[in-house]
Amino acid sequence: MPSLFRFLFITGFLSACAFAGLYVLANYFEPKQTVVTEPVHGIKIHRP
């Protein structure tokens, strides 16, 4: 039974570390916003 508790504790701890890392990356490291404009070849736009 102690090995089950140890396994659950370790997996919970690793999951919490992964979740915290993703949270920090998502909230504190915003990418620089840029506008990308590229023509799409082969598309005709019908204007009324």
Secondary structure, 3 states (H helix, E strand, C coil): CHHHHHHHHHHHHHHHHHHHHHHHHHHHCCCCCCCCCCCCCCCCCCCC
